[in-house]
Amino acid sequence: MSFRLLFRSLTVVLFLLCTVNPLRAQDDVSLPAIPFKLHWDNKPVKFSQSPASLTIVAGKETDMFRDPNVTYNTDNAPKLLFTPDSNFVFSTGIRHSFTSKWDGGAIVIIEDSLNWIKFCFEKDYTGARRVVSVVTKDISDDCNSVAISGDLVYYKVAKASNVITLYYSLDNKKWFLVRHLQFNNKKDLKIGFLAQSPTGKQCTVQFSAIKYEAKKIKDPYVGE
């Protein structure tokens, strides 16, 4: 092999290494409030972050739902996930513009494609801005809770052994219990952030006041 050919080959290899590594780095996201690396499951249209918040833009017809009628099963919504401790408390503010039906931002807890929880701030079928929880054990349920007048609500998820509790708050101080259930996962869980736009062109969701603690709550009615 001539020196010129060898040099050209080495140049190509170095170019590939320099272009591949940054792309891999982009798959991992660090947030000051979370002591673990986060990764994407279904990448968003856009993503941005600041020290205090992150924004995820979901594209057209993105959702995560397994219809009880088994006519609509999809999991293409962008999710930014991490593997938590065995017991934890995780909270964030969720805000978006509620443009199209079922636009939403959520905290998700995932064992696998058939076992997961989506705790969503969603534009419901009536046009209301609603706290919605979906628990999927092969098939999804769809539990519509309180309607919210504004475009911002705070969500908290607590895991204590095999029990998961969901809360919402209007001020990030006083928490109201939405759901309290057993979730007997056999695999490691992943949790994180989701944005969706099942019927729209896109949905921009801002997550703020992000907080994570590795602890086991003692009282599910106050979440502490």
GIDA-V975742 format. One record per residue. N is the residue number from 1. SS is DSSP state (alpha for helix, beta for strand, coil for the rest). Layout:
n = {N/N}
ss = {SS/SS}
//
This chain:
n = {1/2/3/4/5/6/7/8/9/10/11/12/13/14/15/16/17/18/19/20/21/22/23/24/25/26/27/28/29/30/31/32/33/34/35/36/37/38/39/40/41/42/43/44/45/46/47/48/49/50/51/52/53/54/55/56/57/58/59/60/61/62/63/64/65/66/67/68/69/70/71/72/73/74/75/76/77/78/79/80/81/82/83/84/85/86/87/88/89/90/91/92/93/94/95/96/97/98/99/100/101/102/103/104/105/106/107/108/109/110/111/112/113/114/115/116/117/118/119/120/121/122/123/124/125/126/127/128/129/130/131/132/133/134/135/136/137/138/139/140/141/142/143/144/145/146/147/148/149/150/151/152/153/154/155/156/157/158/159/160/161/162/163/164/165/166/167/168/169/170/171/172/173/174/175/176/177/178/179/180/181/182/183/184/185/186/187/188/189/190/191/192/193/194/195/196/197/198/199/200/201/202/203/204/205/206/207/208/209/210/211/212/213/214/215/216/217/218/219/220/221/222/223/224}
ss = {coil/coil/alpha/alpha/alpha/alpha/alpha/alpha/alpha/alpha/alpha/alpha/alpha/alpha/alpha/alpha/alpha/alpha/alpha/alpha/alpha/alpha/alpha/alpha/alpha/alpha/alpha/beta/beta/coil/coil/coil/coil/coil/coil/coil/coil/beta/beta/beta/beta/coil/coil/coil/coil/beta/beta/beta/beta/beta/coil/coil/beta/beta/beta/beta/beta/beta/coil/coil/coil/beta/coil/beta/beta/beta/coil/coil/coil/coil/coil/coil/beta/beta/beta/coil/coil/coil/beta/beta/beta/beta/coil/coil/coil/coil/coil/beta/beta/beta/beta/beta/beta/beta/beta/coil/coil/coil/coil/coil/coil/coil/coil/beta/beta/beta/beta/beta/beta/beta/beta/beta/coil/coil/beta/beta/beta/beta/beta/beta/beta/beta/beta/coil/coil/coil/coil/coil/beta/beta/beta/beta/beta/beta/beta/beta/beta/coil/coil/beta/coil/coil/beta/beta/beta/beta/beta/coil/coil/coil/coil/beta/beta/beta/beta/beta/beta/beta/beta/beta/coil/coil/beta/beta/beta/beta/beta/beta/beta/coil/coil/coil/coil/coil/coil/beta/beta/beta/beta/beta/beta/beta/coil/coil/coil/coil/coil/coil/coil/beta/beta/beta/beta/beta/beta/beta/beta/coil/coil/coil/coil/coil/beta/beta/beta/beta/beta/beta/beta/beta/beta/beta/beta/coil/coil/coil/coil/coil/coil/coil/coil/coil/coil/coil}
//
